[in-house]
Amino acid sequence: MDIKDCLKYMLDTGFPYIKQAIEDISDEESLEQGGLTINHIRWNAGHLLGSAGMMLELLGGRHDIPEDWKKVFNFATEISKDSSVYPSMREIREKLSETYDLISEALEKTPVQELEIEKEISPEWKATPAQALLFFFKHEFYHLGQIATLRKILGRERMFG
């Protein structure tokens, strides 16, 4: 198994958990924080979409997320309980699914050698695309943990274990 196979495995096993975690969440429920200081489900889902876009771009794809979405889902943005600030959960779910399909296609087309060449991911971050993708997969599970916690508060069944 080479690094490309490992990345494909992470992609194919991780996204179904994200999909499962948000598929039954209504717009109203998506803003629940349960009295905690964690990000609500809608923000987490949109933030994961932004990360997915970065993964797609690492693989040479183009992510066409609306600019106003980027502004509300970026790291360290203020979390709002006002639903009009965000796209709907349906829109986020659809865009996430579309983006993960594009990531899968792009990964399939990317030669292993290109995954191992260091480049500038952002102004302060140099890594190989493989290293960056592995970071993003870890990042997904961090945010999935927040979503799982909020699902429990909403009375949903446990997702793991």
Kinemage of the C-alpha trace (Angstrom):
@kinemage 1
@onewidth
@group {chain A} dominant
@subgroup {mainchain}
@vectorlist {calphas} color= white
{ca met a 1} P 0.000 0.000 0.000
{ca asp a 2} L 1.483 3.367 -1.017
{ca ile a 3} L 0.637 6.823 0.328
{ca lys a 4} L -2.010 7.343 -2.330
{ca asp a 5} L -3.795 4.167 -1.221
{ca cys a 6} L -3.637 5.362 2.406
{ca leu a 7} L -5.072 8.761 1.488
{ca lys a 8} L -7.838 7.154 -0.546
{ca tyr a 9} L -8.653 4.922 2.422
{ca met a 10} L -8.829 7.925 4.769
{ca leu a 11} L -11.060 9.796 2.335
{ca asp a 12} L -13.361 6.828 1.751
{ca thr a 13} L -13.729 6.060 5.457
{ca gly a 14} L -13.861 9.603 6.840
{ca phe a 15} L -16.462 11.327 4.692
{ca pro a 16} L -19.208 8.763 5.406
{ca tyr a 17} L -18.913 9.667 9.110
{ca ile a 18} L -19.277 13.356 8.326
{ca lys a 19} L -22.258 12.635 6.098
{ca gln a 20} L -23.872 10.465 8.783
{ca ala a 21} L -23.258 13.108 11.444
{ca ile a 22} L -25.074 15.888 9.601
{ca glu a 23} L -27.625 14.159 7.366
{ca asp a 24} L -30.507 14.302 9.873
{ca ile a 25} L -29.743 17.688 11.431
{ca ser a 26} L -32.307 20.409 10.773
{ca asp a 27} L -31.406 24.055 10.292
{ca glu a 28} L -32.786 24.844 13.746
{ca glu a 29} L -30.872 22.016 15.443
{ca ser a 30} L -27.698 22.943 13.600
{ca leu a 31} L -27.341 26.128 15.672
{ca glu a 32} L -27.586 24.359 19.055
{ca gln a 33} L -24.561 24.652 21.331
{ca gly a 34} L -26.067 22.973 24.367
{ca gly a 35} L -24.835 25.689 26.690
{ca leu a 36} L -21.254 24.815 25.761
{ca thr a 37} L -18.658 27.073 24.202
{ca ile a 38} L -18.055 24.803 21.214
{ca asn a 39} L -18.892 25.578 17.618
{ca his a 40} L -22.386 24.593 16.551
{ca ile a 41} L -23.001 21.910 13.937
{ca arg a 42} L -23.705 24.313 11.091
{ca trp a 43} L -20.407 26.119 11.620
{ca asn a 44} L -18.516 22.827 11.931
{ca ala a 45} L -20.070 21.478 8.732
{ca gly a 46} L -19.266 24.677 6.831
{ca his a 47} L -15.749 24.746 8.236
{ca leu a 48} L -15.252 21.157 7.066
{ca leu a 49} L -16.413 22.272 3.631
{ca gly a 50} L -13.703 24.925 3.616
{ca ser a 51} L -11.111 22.315 4.570
{ca ala a 52} L -12.396 19.990 1.867
{ca gly a 53} L -11.918 22.827 -0.606
{ca met a 54} L -8.307 23.183 0.470
{ca met a 55} L -7.822 19.428 -0.006
{ca leu a 56} L -9.265 19.678 -3.502
{ca glu a 57} L -6.971 22.583 -4.359
{ca leu a 58} L -3.951 20.616 -3.070
{ca leu a 59} L -4.818 18.017 -5.699
{ca gly a 60} L -5.082 20.581 -8.493
{ca gly a 61} L -8.850 21.029 -8.381
{ca arg a 62} L -10.828 24.220 -8.121
{ca his a 63} L -13.177 24.809 -5.202
{ca asp a 64} L -15.955 27.247 -5.939
{ca ile a 65} L -17.285 28.018 -2.486
{ca pro a 66} L -19.033 31.397 -2.341
{ca glu a 67} L -16.908 34.145 -0.778
{ca asp a 68} L -19.560 34.972 1.829
{ca trp a 69} L -19.449 31.336 2.984
{ca lys a 70} L -15.680 31.533 3.429
{ca lys a 71} L -16.067 34.571 5.658
{ca val a 72} L -18.392 32.826 8.141
{ca phe a 73} L -16.643 29.437 8.235
{ca asn a 74} L -12.961 30.377 8.429
{ca phe a 75} L -10.878 29.620 11.484
{ca ala a 76} L -11.504 32.017 14.388
{ca thr a 77} L -14.675 33.547 12.934
{ca glu a 78} L -17.290 34.606 15.441
{ca ile a 79} L -20.001 31.984 15.805
{ca ser a 80} L -23.525 33.315 15.316
{ca lys a 81} L -26.840 31.825 16.392
{ca asp a 82} L -28.512 33.852 13.622
{ca ser a 83} L -29.362 31.356 10.873
{ca ser a 84} L -29.445 34.083 8.201
{ca val a 85} L -25.657 34.407 8.520
{ca tyr a 86} L -25.164 30.878 7.157
{ca pro a 87} L -26.227 28.815 4.165
{ca ser a 88} L -28.779 26.117 4.977
{ca met a 89} L -27.753 22.658 6.125
{ca arg a 90} L -29.122 21.297 2.838
{ca glu a 91} L -26.805 23.592 0.871
{ca ile a 92} L -23.816 22.647 3.023
{ca arg a 93} L -24.569 18.903 2.749
{ca glu a 94} L -24.895 19.125 -1.042
{ca lys a 95} L -21.693 21.144 -1.448
{ca leu a 96} L -19.773 18.812 0.879
{ca ser a 97} L -20.886 15.745 -1.054
{ca glu a 98} L -20.006 17.367 -4.373
{ca thr a 99} L -16.596 18.462 -3.064
{ca tyr a 100} L -15.706 15.036 -1.680
{ca asp a 101} L -16.590 13.469 -5.042
{ca leu a 102} L -14.228 15.950 -6.711
{ca ile a 103} L -11.476 15.210 -4.154
{ca ser a 104} L -11.820 11.492 -4.840
{ca glu a 105} L -11.579 12.034 -8.597
{ca ala a 106} L -8.594 14.380 -8.239
{ca leu a 107} L -6.775 11.989 -5.912
{ca glu a 108} L -7.289 9.156 -8.375
{ca lys a 109} L -5.678 11.253 -11.147
{ca thr a 110} L -2.772 12.573 -9.052
{ca pro a 111} L 0.485 10.629 -9.497
{ca val a 112} L 2.038 9.373 -6.248
{ca gln a 113} L 5.209 11.368 -6.983
{ca glu a 114} L 3.251 14.652 -6.917
{ca leu a 115} L 1.919 13.810 -3.465
{ca glu a 116} L 5.486 13.688 -2.144
{ca ile a 117} L 6.822 17.035 -3.405
{ca glu a 118} L 6.967 19.731 -0.722
{ca lys a 119} L 5.259 23.007 -1.568
{ca glu a 120} L 3.779 26.044 0.111
{ca ile a 121} L 0.307 25.157 1.353
{ca ser a 122} L -0.204 28.606 2.884
{ca pro a 123} L 2.169 31.478 3.663
{ca glu a 124} L 3.348 29.870 6.906
{ca trp a 125} L 2.941 26.196 6.022
{ca lys a 126} L 5.174 24.090 3.774
{ca ala a 127} L 4.459 20.377 3.424
{ca thr a 128} L 3.921 17.700 0.851
{ca pro a 129} L 0.338 17.348 -0.351
{ca ala a 130} L 0.265 13.926 1.337
{ca gln a 131} L 1.262 15.447 4.697
{ca ala a 132} L -1.265 18.239 4.317
{ca leu a 133} L -4.052 15.813 3.399
{ca leu a 134} L -3.238 13.682 6.446
{ca phe a 135} L -3.476 16.824 8.588
{ca phe a 136} L -6.885 17.635 7.094
{ca phe a 137} L -8.159 14.116 7.801
{ca lys a 138} L -7.094 14.503 11.439
{ca his a 139} L -8.732 17.945 11.468
{ca glu a 140} L -11.994 16.407 10.228
{ca phe a 141} L -12.167 14.037 13.170
{ca tyr a 142} L -11.527 16.869 15.614
{ca his a 143} L -14.586 18.706 14.290
{ca leu a 144} L -16.538 15.479 13.964
{ca gly a 145} L -16.008 15.059 17.721
{ca gln a 146} L -17.675 18.426 18.316
{ca ile a 147} L -20.582 17.408 16.092
{ca ala a 148} L -20.881 14.047 17.894
{ca thr a 149} L -21.033 15.856 21.247
{ca leu a 150} L -23.804 18.132 20.013
{ca arg a 151} L -25.695 15.186 18.508
{ca lys a 152} L -25.724 13.633 21.983
{ca ile a 153} L -27.087 16.879 23.438
{ca leu a 154} L -29.789 16.789 20.747
{ca gly a 155} L -30.729 13.262 21.880
{ca arg a 156} L -29.348 11.435 18.845
{ca glu a 157} L -27.799 7.987 19.017
{ca arg a 158} L -24.051 7.699 19.452
{ca met a 159} L -22.087 7.616 16.222
{ca phe a 160} L -19.019 5.796 17.521
{ca gly a 161} L -18.346 2.873 19.839
